[in-house]
Amino acid sequence: MVDRYLLSGHAGGLAPATTRWYDLLLRAYVNWDGAPRTVAAFDASSVVAFLAWLRDRVGPRGRRVSAETLHAHYRVLRAFASWLAREGHTKRNVLADLRPPRRQRNSSRRSRTTMSGASSASAPAARSMASAIA
């Protein structure tokens, strides 16, 4: 079923790099514990178990996966669940009620500050100075 999903995405205009990324993340779910994966067994509890395993897994560099990587897996699995429902393979999106894993707080604020040239360490000082001027 994963192959059909990826083919559908490719036919729908997904970039080859995006299709490869989806394939990598979906195969991680399909192969994570050696148990056979069927559409009938694809449900929120199996995805929660996979995400918990992934969160606790230590990679080859001795580090755990980042919150962003964990969230990327969630997003791809949720898109796959939506496709399954849209194509009639499931009665509904079985992940519709699954809450996403937490991401790092204020990551967008840090990105904006860093992109503007100010370091994240100087941002509080800049805000403090701006309020003193105003």
C-alpha positions as a Markdown table, in Angstrom:
| # | Residue | x | y | z |
|---|---|---|---|---|
| 1 | Met | 0.0 | 0.0 | 0.0 |
| 2 | Val | 2.9 | 2.3 | 0.7 |
| 3 | Asp | 4.1 | 1.9 | -2.9 |
| 4 | Arg | 0.6 | 2.9 | -4.2 |
| 5 | Tyr | 0.6 | 6.0 | -1.9 |
| 6 | Leu | 4.0 | 7.0 | -3.1 |
| 7 | Leu | 3.1 | 6.5 | -6.8 |
| 8 | Ser | -0.1 | 8.6 | -6.2 |
| 9 | Gly | 2.0 | 11.3 | -4.7 |
| 10 | His | 4.5 | 11.2 | -7.6 |
| 11 | Ala | 1.7 | 11.3 | -10.1 |
| 12 | Gly | 0.1 | 14.2 | -8.2 |
| 13 | Gly | 3.3 | 16.3 | -8.7 |
| 14 | Leu | 5.4 | 15.6 | -5.6 |
| 15 | Ala | 9.0 | 16.3 | -6.1 |
| 16 | Pro | 11.2 | 13.1 | -6.4 |
| 17 | Ala | 13.1 | 14.2 | -3.2 |
| 18 | Thr | 9.8 | 14.5 | -1.3 |
| 19 | Thr | 8.7 | 11.1 | -2.5 |
| 20 | Arg | 12.0 | 9.6 | -1.4 |
| 21 | Trp | 11.6 | 11.3 | 2.0 |
| 22 | Tyr | 8.1 | 10.0 | 2.5 |
| 23 | Asp | 9.3 | 6.5 | 1.4 |
| 24 | Leu | 12.1 | 6.6 | 4.0 |
| 25 | Leu | 9.8 | 7.7 | 6.9 |
| 26 | Leu | 6.9 | 5.3 | 6.0 |
| 27 | Arg | 9.4 | 2.3 | 5.6 |
| 28 | Ala | 10.7 | 3.2 | 9.1 |
| 29 | Tyr | 7.1 | 2.7 | 10.5 |
| 30 | Val | 6.5 | -0.5 | 8.4 |
| 31 | Asn | 9.7 | -2.2 | 9.5 |
| 32 | Trp | 10.2 | -0.8 | 13.0 |
| 33 | Asp | 9.5 | -4.0 | 15.1 |
| 34 | Gly | 9.5 | -6.7 | 12.5 |
| 35 | Ala | 5.7 | -7.3 | 12.8 |
| 36 | Pro | 3.8 | -7.5 | 9.6 |
| 37 | Arg | 2.0 | -4.2 | 8.7 |
| 38 | Thr | -1.4 | -4.3 | 7.0 |
| 39 | Val | -3.9 | -1.5 | 6.4 |
| 40 | Ala | -6.2 | -3.3 | 8.9 |
| 41 | Ala | -3.5 | -3.0 | 11.6 |
| 42 | Phe | -2.7 | 0.6 | 10.8 |
| 43 | Asp | -4.3 | 2.5 | 13.7 |
| 44 | Ala | -3.5 | 5.2 | 16.2 |
| 45 | Ser | -2.2 | 2.8 | 18.9 |
| 46 | Ser | 0.4 | 1.3 | 16.5 |
| 47 | Val | 1.5 | 4.8 | 15.4 |
| 48 | Val | 1.7 | 5.9 | 19.1 |
| 49 | Ala | 3.8 | 2.8 | 19.9 |
| 50 | Phe | 6.1 | 3.6 | 16.9 |
| 51 | Leu | 6.5 | 7.2 | 17.9 |
| 52 | Ala | 7.3 | 6.2 | 21.4 |
| 53 | Trp | 9.9 | 3.7 | 20.2 |
| 54 | Leu | 11.4 | 6.3 | 17.8 |
| 55 | Arg | 11.6 | 8.9 | 20.6 |
| 56 | Asp | 13.5 | 6.5 | 22.9 |
| 57 | Arg | 15.8 | 5.1 | 20.1 |
| 58 | Val | 19.4 | 6.1 | 20.2 |
| 59 | Gly | 20.9 | 6.5 | 16.7 |
| 60 | Pro | 24.3 | 5.6 | 15.4 |
| 61 | Arg | 25.8 | 8.8 | 16.6 |
| 62 | Gly | 24.6 | 8.2 | 20.2 |
| 63 | Arg | 21.8 | 10.7 | 20.1 |
| 64 | Arg | 18.1 | 10.5 | 20.2 |
| 65 | Val | 16.0 | 11.8 | 17.3 |
| 66 | Ser | 15.1 | 15.4 | 17.4 |
| 67 | Ala | 11.6 | 16.7 | 18.2 |
| 68 | Glu | 11.4 | 17.9 | 14.6 |
| 69 | Thr | 12.3 | 14.5 | 13.2 |
| 70 | Leu | 9.7 | 12.9 | 15.4 |
| 71 | His | 7.1 | 15.4 | 14.2 |
| 72 | Ala | 8.1 | 14.7 | 10.5 |
| 73 | His | 7.3 | 11.0 | 11.0 |
| 74 | Tyr | 4.0 | 12.0 | 12.5 |
| 75 | Arg | 3.1 | 14.3 | 9.6 |
| 76 | Val | 3.9 | 11.7 | 7.0 |
| 77 | Leu | 1.9 | 9.0 | 8.8 |
| 78 | Arg | -1.0 | 11.3 | 9.2 |
| 79 | Ala | -0.9 | 12.2 | 5.4 |
| 80 | Phe | -0.8 | 8.5 | 4.6 |
| 81 | Ala | -3.8 | 7.9 | 6.9 |
| 82 | Ser | -5.7 | 10.7 | 5.1 |
| 83 | Trp | -4.9 | 9.2 | 1.7 |
| 84 | Leu | -6.1 | 5.7 | 2.9 |
| 85 | Ala | -9.4 | 7.2 | 3.9 |
| 86 | Arg | -9.7 | 9.3 | 0.7 |
| 87 | Glu | -9.1 | 6.3 | -1.5 |
| 88 | Gly | -11.5 | 4.1 | 0.5 |
| 89 | His | -9.0 | 1.8 | 2.0 |
| 90 | Thr | -10.2 | 2.8 | 5.5 |
| 91 | Lys | -13.6 | 4.1 | 6.6 |
| 92 | Arg | -12.1 | 7.2 | 8.1 |
| 93 | Asn | -8.7 | 8.8 | 8.8 |
| 94 | Val | -7.7 | 6.6 | 11.7 |
| 95 | Leu | -5.2 | 9.2 | 12.9 |
| 96 | Ala | -7.6 | 12.2 | 12.8 |
| 97 | Asp | -7.8 | 12.4 | 16.6 |
| 98 | Leu | -4.1 | 11.7 | 17.2 |
| 99 | Arg | -2.4 | 14.7 | 18.7 |
| 100 | Pro | 1.0 | 15.5 | 17.3 |
| 101 | Pro | 4.2 | 15.0 | 19.3 |
| 102 | Arg | 5.5 | 18.2 | 21.0 |
| 103 | Arg | 7.9 | 20.3 | 19.2 |
| 104 | Gln | 10.5 | 22.6 | 20.7 |
| 105 | Arg | 9.0 | 25.7 | 22.0 |
| 106 | Asn | 9.7 | 29.1 | 20.4 |
| 107 | Ser | 11.5 | 27.5 | 17.5 |
| 108 | Ser | 9.9 | 29.9 | 15.1 |
| 109 | Arg | 10.9 | 32.9 | 17.2 |
| 110 | Arg | 14.5 | 31.6 | 17.3 |
| 111 | Ser | 14.5 | 31.2 | 13.6 |
| 112 | Arg | 13.2 | 34.7 | 12.9 |
| 113 | Thr | 15.7 | 36.2 | 15.3 |
| 114 | Thr | 18.6 | 34.3 | 13.8 |
| 115 | Met | 17.5 | 35.1 | 10.2 |
| 116 | Ser | 17.4 | 38.8 | 11.0 |
| 117 | Gly | 21.0 | 38.7 | 12.0 |
| 118 | Ala | 20.6 | 39.0 | 15.8 |
| 119 | Ser | 21.6 | 36.0 | 17.9 |
| 120 | Ser | 19.1 | 34.4 | 20.1 |
| 121 | Ala | 21.1 | 35.3 | 23.1 |
| 122 | Ser | 21.0 | 39.0 | 22.3 |
| 123 | Ala | 17.2 | 39.0 | 21.5 |
| 124 | Pro | 16.1 | 39.5 | 25.1 |
| 125 | Ala | 18.6 | 42.4 | 25.5 |
| 126 | Ala | 17.3 | 43.9 | 22.2 |
| 127 | Arg | 13.7 | 43.7 | 23.4 |
| 128 | Ser | 14.6 | 45.2 | 26.7 |
| 129 | Met | 16.4 | 48.1 | 25.0 |
| 130 | Ala | 13.5 | 48.6 | 22.6 |
| 131 | Ser | 11.1 | 48.9 | 25.6 |
| 132 | Ala | 13.4 | 51.3 | 27.3 |
| 133 | Ile | 13.5 | 53.6 | 24.2 |
| 134 | Ala | 9.7 | 53.5 | 23.8 |
